[in-house]
Amino acid sequence: MSEAEDYIRTPQLQQQPELDFDEAARRQEEEAITAAENFLSSINSVTLDAPKQILGKEFDRIGFGAIDDDIFRSLVIARLS
């Protein structure tokens, strides 16, 4: 046992770098962040009227379109969204 302890304390073993087991996880995280940044930078435009286009048809189909009030229409669509 003392021989093993002496071997562990040899200068050659003391100079060995410690293993970094988290490097792979850190690399994966950096790659995911880069991919997300690339995706977000590739977005050219965003349309916010999708709920209005989709739910507006249903709004009219169930008969709410008979109420001629843009605020009411917007509130109902916002609530459904």
C-alpha positions in Angstrom: 0.0 0.0 0.0 2.8 2.4 0.8 4.4 1.5 -2.5 1.2 2.5 -4.3 1.0 5.8 -2.3 4.6 6.6 -3.2 3.8 5.9 -6.9 0.8 8.2 -6.8 2.9 11.0 -5.4 5.6 10.7 -8.2 6.2 14.0 -10.1 5.2 12.4 -13.4 1.7 11.6 -12.1 1.4 15.0 -10.4 1.9 16.8 -13.7 -0.9 15.0 -15.5 -3.9 17.2 -16.3 -7.1 16.4 -14.6 -9.8 14.9 -16.8 -12.6 17.2 -17.7 -15.7 15.0 -18.0 -18.0 18.0 -18.5 -16.3 19.1 -21.7 -18.6 17.0 -24.0 -21.7 18.4 -22.3 -20.3 21.9 -22.5 -19.6 21.4 -26.2 -23.1 20.1 -26.8 -24.6 23.1 -25.0 -22.5 25.6 -27.1 -23.5 23.8 -30.3 -27.2 24.0 -29.3 -26.9 27.7 -28.5 -25.2 28.4 -31.9 -27.9 26.4 -33.7 -30.6 28.4 -31.9 -28.9 31.7 -32.7 -28.6 30.7 -36.4 -32.2 29.8 -36.5 -33.4 33.0 -34.9 -31.2 35.1 -37.1 -32.7 33.4 -40.2 -36.2 34.6 -39.4 -37.1 37.3 -41.9 -40.6 38.3 -40.7 -43.2 37.3 -38.2 -46.9 37.7 -38.9 -49.1 38.1 -35.8 -52.4 37.8 -37.6 -52.5 34.0 -37.8 -55.1 33.7 -35.0 -57.2 36.3 -36.6 -57.1 34.5 -39.9 -57.8 31.1 -38.5 -60.3 31.9 -35.8 -61.9 34.8 -37.7 -63.5 32.2 -40.0 -65.0 30.3 -37.0 -66.1 33.6 -35.5 -68.1 34.3 -38.6 -69.3 30.7 -39.0 -71.0 30.7 -35.6 -72.7 33.9 -36.3 -70.7 36.4 -34.2 -69.8 38.2 -37.5 -73.3 39.7 -37.3 -72.1 41.9 -34.5 -70.3 44.8 -36.3 -67.8 45.6 -33.6 -64.0 45.3 -34.3 -63.1 45.4 -30.6 -65.6 42.6 -29.8 -64.1 40.5 -32.6 -60.6 41.1 -31.4 -61.4 40.3 -27.8 -63.2 37.0 -28.7 -60.3 35.9 -31.0 -57.7 36.9 -28.3 -59.6 34.9 -25.7 -59.8 31.9 -27.9 -56.1 32.2 -28.7 
